[in-house]
């Protein structure tokens, strides 16, 4: 049995978890900062780092208590060391290094993006995950990754500008809907007509890269061209049409990548993987392919996924030195 204490502080969630043998969640505590950043319409890095400092120790202790274990009983300490906000990353990395040093346990630095892939190992899987195509969608990243095996990644498509989650946030702010934009747009879109406005699907037939700044600009232009009283503003139709355009591009390119690589499995990862339309449409259009989607709570940033990824690094004999440093722009490769 291998117990891993994992810490995740890449952005604005402070999370600690205890994972058993890479797949069993004994605890997964997440402290969100949404209320502190909401009035700014986005993440303020300085505030995020300060809030991590305030709660990191009690969150770690709560994770140990809920798992009914202690520092002495864990086998390794894992943490996210990139990519992310460098100030936020620094808090989690320093906490993990201190614990590893004091307990003389191995330190495992984990790529945040790799963690999202391994969130799929925390849900029951009845068929092999690898090789697969993973669609990674979040506020900071949009990419298609060919995952051949543990630790073997090939990024075959990425966004050239805005990540899809960032586009959701910006459109929600434009429509005066609040922050974070993803869940708000998803909920509002259920009340609208996805065919009401024909937004262009950018780069739909152009390789595997993405571009979402154009869709965002199209929404801006539509609102400017159709000035009407706020009481009559068709926000549900705009939200539904915008969301449909984004999902069409994401699903089409993912299926095309799966066909090119001749894989039988597609996995979703990242915060936008919680989007209901994306989940439903990918399952529907994948047809004979296996589609793996993490539970809703494991789509957003959390330490459990970091612990899952760390387990397979330990099995491969990999660990980090105590001089591990955060890398804000760490790549998956």
VENTA-V93374 format. One record per residue. RES is the residue in three letters. PHI is phi in whole degrees, -180 to 180 (* if undefined). PSI is psi in degrees with one decimal (999 if undefined). Layout:
res->RES phi->PHI psi->PSI
res->RES phi->PHI psi->PSI
This chain:
res->UNK phi->* psi->134.2
res->UNK phi->-122 psi->121.8
res->UNK phi->-106 psi->128.0
res->UNK phi->-120 psi->127.6
res->UNK phi->-91 psi->119.9
res->UNK phi->-117 psi->145.9
res->UNK phi->-131 psi->134.1
res->UNK phi->-131 psi->119.5
res->UNK phi->-143 psi->43.6
res->UNK phi->-75 psi->-24.7
res->UNK phi->-138 psi->-104.2
res->UNK phi->-120 psi->10.9
res->UNK phi->-108 psi->132.4
res->UNK phi->-101 psi->119.6
res->UNK phi->-139 psi->143.9
res->UNK phi->-139 psi->144.8
res->UNK phi->-148 psi->157.4
res->UNK phi->-120 psi->121.5
res->UNK phi->-117 psi->133.6
res->UNK phi->-104 psi->122.6
res->UNK phi->54 psi->31.3
res->UNK phi->79 psi->-4.3
res->UNK phi->-142 psi->-18.0
res->UNK phi->-99 psi->121.5
res->UNK phi->-88 psi->110.5
res->UNK phi->-86 psi->-29.0
res->UNK phi->-162 psi->152.3
res->UNK phi->-156 psi->91.3
res->UNK phi->-97 psi->129.4
res->UNK phi->-129 psi->125.7
res->UNK phi->-111 psi->116.1
res->UNK phi->-95 psi->153.9
res->UNK phi->-113 psi->16.3
res->UNK phi->-53 psi->-44.1
res->UNK phi->-63 psi->-30.5
res->UNK phi->-77 psi->-26.5
res->UNK phi->-101 psi->-14.1
res->UNK phi->-56 psi->-42.4
res->UNK phi->-69 psi->-16.4
res->UNK phi->-94 psi->-9.6
res->UNK phi->75 psi->14.3
res->UNK phi->174 psi->177.8
res->UNK phi->-77 psi->129.9
res->UNK phi->-101 psi->109.4
res->UNK phi->-54 psi->-42.6
res->UNK phi->-64 psi->-42.3
res->UNK phi->-65 psi->-42.6
res->UNK phi->-58 psi->-46.6
res->UNK phi->-63 psi->-43.1
res->UNK phi->-64 psi->-39.4
res->UNK phi->-68 psi->-35.2
res->UNK phi->-60 psi->-43.9
res->UNK phi->-60 psi->-39.5
res->UNK phi->-66 psi->-35.8
res->UNK phi->-114 psi->-7.7
res->UNK phi->-58 psi->-45.3
res->UNK phi->-66 psi->-49.4
res->UNK phi->-64 psi->-31.2
res->UNK phi->-67 psi->-42.8
res->UNK phi->-62 psi->-44.4
res->UNK phi->-65 psi->-39.2
res->UNK phi->-63 psi->-39.3
res->UNK phi->-63 psi->-42.4
res->UNK phi->-65 psi->-43.4
res->UNK phi->-64 psi->-45.1
res->UNK phi->-65 psi->-33.6
res->UNK phi->-81 psi->-3.5
res->UNK phi->56 psi->47.3
res->UNK phi->-139 psi->-171.2
res->UNK phi->-149 psi->173.0
res->UNK phi->-58 psi->-36.2
res->UNK phi->-67 psi->-28.5
res->UNK phi->-92 psi->-13.8
res->UNK phi->-75 psi->154.7
res->UNK phi->-101 psi->-20.1
res->UNK phi->-162 psi->161.0
res->UNK phi->-121 psi->126.8
res->UNK phi->-118 psi->152.1
res->UNK phi->-153 psi->155.0
res->UNK phi->-78 psi->130.1
res->UNK phi->-120 psi->7.9
res->UNK phi->155 psi->164.8
res->UNK phi->-77 psi->169.0
res->UNK phi->157 psi->-167.0
res->UNK phi->-77 psi->123.7
res->UNK phi->-61 psi->-37.1
res->UNK phi->-65 psi->-40.6
res->UNK phi->-68 psi->-45.6
res->UNK phi->-58 psi->-40.3
res->UNK phi->-58 psi->-37.5
res->UNK phi->-64 psi->-48.0
res->UNK phi->-68 psi->-40.8
res->UNK phi->-64 psi->-44.2
res->UNK phi->-64 psi->-40.6
res->UNK phi->-63 psi->-44.5
res->UNK phi->-65 psi->-41.4
res->UNK phi->-65 psi->-38.8
res->UNK phi->-64 psi->-42.7
res->UNK phi->-67 psi->-44.2
res->UNK phi->-62 psi->-41.4
res->UNK phi->-66 psi->-45.5
res->UNK phi->-69 psi->-34.5
res->UNK phi->-96 psi->-7.5
res->UNK phi->58 psi->39.8
res->UNK phi->-108 psi->154.4
res->UNK phi->-61 psi->145.2
res->UNK phi->-104 psi->131.7
res->UNK phi->-123 psi->109.7
res->UNK phi->-84 psi->131.3
res->UNK phi->-123 psi->136.2
res->UNK phi->-70 psi->128.4
res->UNK phi->-57 psi->-39.4
res->UNK phi->-67 psi->-38.9
res->UNK phi->-62 psi->-38.4
res->UNK phi->-58 psi->-42.7
res->UNK phi->-61 psi->-38.3
res->UNK phi->-61 psi->-43.4
res->UNK phi->-78 psi->-5.4
res->UNK phi->-60 psi->-26.0
res->UNK phi->-69 psi->-20.7
res->UNK phi->-79 psi->-11.0
res->UNK phi->-91 psi->-1.0
res->UNK phi->-113 psi->150.0
res->UNK phi->-58 psi->128.9
res->UNK phi->-123 psi->125.5
res->UNK phi->-100 psi->3.5
res->UNK phi->-147 psi->162.7
res->UNK phi->-60 psi->136.5
res->UNK phi->-77 psi->-37.9
res->UNK phi->-101 psi->147.2
res->UNK phi->-76 psi->153.7
res->UNK phi->-151 psi->167.2
res->UNK phi->-103 psi->126.9
res->UNK phi->-113 psi->123.5
res->UNK phi->-93 psi->112.4
res->UNK phi->-104 psi->114.8
res->UNK phi->-132 psi->123.8
res->UNK phi->-155 psi->-171.1
res->UNK phi->-71 psi->-22.6
res->UNK phi->-114 psi->-12.7
res->UNK phi->-142 psi->142.6
res->UNK phi->-142 psi->113.3
res->UNK phi->-154 psi->156.0
res->UNK phi->-109 psi->125.1
res->UNK phi->-121 psi->129.7
res->UNK phi->-89 psi->115.9
res->UNK phi->-106 psi->105.7
res->UNK phi->-81 psi->-40.3
res->UNK phi->-164 psi->-176.2
res->UNK phi->-56 psi->122.1
res->UNK phi->76 psi->4.2
res->UNK phi->-111 psi->103.1
res->UNK phi->-125 psi->141.1
res->UNK phi->-131 psi->112.7
res->UNK phi->-80 psi->113.6
res->UNK phi->-105 psi->-5.6
res->UNK phi->-162 psi->141.9
res->UNK phi->-150 psi->164.5
res->UNK phi->-75 psi->143.7
res->UNK phi->-92 psi->-8.5
res->UNK phi->-147 psi->-109.0
res->UNK phi->-72 psi->141.9
res->UNK phi->-73 psi->156.4
res->UNK phi->-64 psi->-36.6
res->UNK phi->-66 psi->-35.7
res->UNK phi->-65 psi->-39.8
res->UNK phi->-64 psi->-39.8
res->UNK phi->-61 psi->-44.8
res->UNK phi->-62 psi->-42.7
res->UNK phi->-69 psi->-38.8
res->UNK phi->-68 psi->-40.6
res->UNK phi->-62 psi->-39.9
res->UNK phi->-66 psi->-40.8
res->UNK phi->-60 psi->-39.8
res->UNK phi->-85 psi->-0.2
res->UNK phi->70 psi->32.4
res->UNK phi->-93 psi->-17.8
res->UNK phi->108 psi->-171.2
res->UNK phi->-137 psi->145.0
res->UNK phi->-74 psi->147.8
res->UNK phi->-76 psi->-30.7
res->UNK phi->-55 psi->-59.3
res->UNK phi->-63 psi->-33.5
res->UNK phi->-68 psi->-46.7
res->UNK phi->-62 psi->-43.7
res->UNK phi->-58 psi->-45.8
res->UNK phi->-68 psi->-45.9
res->UNK phi->-66 psi->-35.4
res->UNK phi->-61 psi->-26.4
res->UNK phi->-65 psi->-19.8
res->UNK phi->-94 psi->-6.3
res->UNK phi->-110 psi->177.8
res->UNK phi->-103 psi->112.5
res->UNK phi->-67 psi->-11.2
res->UNK phi->-104 psi->5.6
res->UNK phi->-65 psi->-37.9
res->UNK phi->-130 psi->127.4
res->UNK phi->-92 psi->82.2
res->UNK phi->-75 psi->142.0
res->UNK phi->-64 psi->140.4
res->UNK phi->-92 psi->95.2
res->UNK phi->-67 psi->138.0
res->UNK phi->58 psi->26.3
res->UNK phi->-59 psi->-38.7
res->UNK phi->-113 psi->25.6
res->UNK phi->-121 psi->87.2
res->UNK phi->62 psi->-150.1
res->UNK phi->-116 psi->-0.1
res->UNK phi->-78 psi->162.5
res->UNK phi->-122 psi->160.9
res->UNK phi->-150 psi->119.7
res->UNK phi->-115 psi->-3.6
res->UNK phi->-67 psi->-31.7
res->UNK phi->-66 psi->-41.5
res->UNK phi->-64 psi->-42.1
res->UNK phi->-60 psi->-45.1
res->UNK phi->-66 psi->-35.7
res->UNK phi->-63 psi->-38.2
res->UNK phi->-66 psi->-43.6
res->UNK phi->-58 psi->-47.6
res->UNK phi->-65 psi->-37.5
res->UNK phi->-63 psi->-43.6
res->UNK phi->-64 psi->-40.1
res->UNK phi->-67 psi->-35.7
res->UNK phi->-77 psi->-17.0
res->UNK phi->-126 psi->63.7
res->UNK phi->-71 psi->118.1
res->UNK phi->-138 psi->162.8
res->UNK phi->-58 psi->143.1
res->UNK phi->-57 psi->-29.8
res->UNK phi->-68 psi->-20.9
res->UNK phi->-109 psi->6.4
res->UNK phi->-65 psi->122.6
res->UNK phi->-82 psi->58.0
res->UNK phi->-57 psi->-40.6
res->UNK phi->-60 psi->-40.8
res->UNK phi->-67 psi->-41.3
res->UNK phi->-65 psi->-45.0
res->UNK phi->-62 psi->-44.8
res->UNK phi->-66 psi->-41.4
res->UNK phi->-69 psi->-41.3
res->UNK phi->-64 psi->-47.6
res->UNK phi->-62 psi->-41.7
res->UNK phi->-62 psi->-40.0
res->UNK phi->-62 psi->-44.4
res->UNK phi->-64 psi->-46.6
res->UNK phi->-66 psi->-38.2
res->UNK phi->-58 psi->-44.0
res->UNK phi->-67 psi->-45.9
res->UNK phi->-61 psi->-47.7
res->UNK phi->-69 psi->-44.5
res->UNK phi->-59 psi->-47.3
res->UNK phi->-70 psi->-34.7
res->UNK phi->-65 psi->-45.4
res->UNK phi->-65 psi->-36.6
res->UNK phi->-65 psi->-39.0
res->UNK phi->-67 psi->-40.1
res->UNK phi->-62 psi->-39.0
res->UNK phi->-67 psi->-41.8
res->UNK phi->-64 psi->-42.0
res->UNK phi->-87 psi->-4.4
res->UNK phi->56 psi->45.6
res->UNK phi->-99 psi->160.4
res->UNK phi->-106 psi->-3.9
res->UNK phi->-130 psi->137.3
res->UNK phi->-121 psi->134.5
res->UNK phi->-120 psi->145.7
res->UNK phi->-104 psi->151.1
res->UNK phi->-155 psi->151.2
res->UNK phi->101 psi->166.9
res->UNK phi->-60 psi->-36.9
res->UNK phi->-73 psi->-11.2
res->UNK phi->-64 psi->-13.4
res->UNK phi->-81 psi->-9.0
res->UNK phi->-63 psi->125.6
res->UNK phi->-66 psi->-39.6
res->UNK phi->-67 psi->-41.9
res->UNK phi->-62 psi->-44.9
res->UNK phi->-61 psi->-46.0
res->UNK phi->-69 psi->-45.5
res->UNK phi->-69 psi->-37.3
res->UNK phi->-66 psi->-43.1
res->UNK phi->-62 psi->-40.7
res->UNK phi->-68 psi->-43.2
res->UNK phi->-86 psi->-16.0
res->UNK phi->-71 psi->-23.0
res->UNK phi->56 psi->-107.6
res->UNK phi->-81 psi->-4.9
res->UNK phi->-80 psi->150.0
res->UNK phi->-79 psi->134.1
res->UNK phi->-122 psi->119.7
res->UNK phi->-109 psi->127.3
res->UNK phi->-133 psi->126.8
res->UNK phi->-63 psi->158.0
res->UNK phi->-61 psi->158.9
res->UNK phi->-55 psi->-41.2
res->UNK phi->-69 psi->-19.2
res->UNK phi->-100 psi->0.5
res->UNK phi->-77 psi->-43.4
res->UNK phi->-78 psi->170.9
res->UNK phi->-59 psi->130.9
res->UNK phi->-159 psi->159.3
res->UNK phi->-81 psi->-21.4
res->UNK phi->-59 psi->-42.0
res->UNK phi->-67 psi->-31.3
res->UNK phi->-69 psi->-39.8
res->UNK phi->-65 psi->-37.6
res->UNK phi->-64 psi->-45.3
res->UNK phi->-65 psi->-39.5
res->UNK phi->-63 psi->-35.6
res->UNK phi->-57 psi->-43.9
res->UNK phi->-75 psi->-22.8
res->UNK phi->-72 psi->-39.2
res->UNK phi->-64 psi->-43.4
res->UNK phi->-61 psi->-29.7
res->UNK phi->-87 psi->3.6
res->UNK phi->78 psi->23.1
res->UNK phi->-105 psi->138.6
res->UNK phi->-150 psi->173.8
res->UNK phi->-113 psi->156.2
res->UNK phi->-82 psi->163.4
res->UNK phi->-75 psi->-3.0
res->UNK phi->-96 psi->18.1
res->UNK phi->-53 psi->132.2
res->UNK phi->-121 psi->147.6
res->UNK phi->-68 psi->143.1
res->UNK phi->-127 psi->104.3
res->UNK phi->-62 psi->-35.1
res->UNK phi->-110 psi->32.3
res->UNK phi->-57 psi->131.6
res->UNK phi->-93 psi->159.7
res->UNK phi->-72 psi->-33.3
res->UNK phi->-72 psi->999
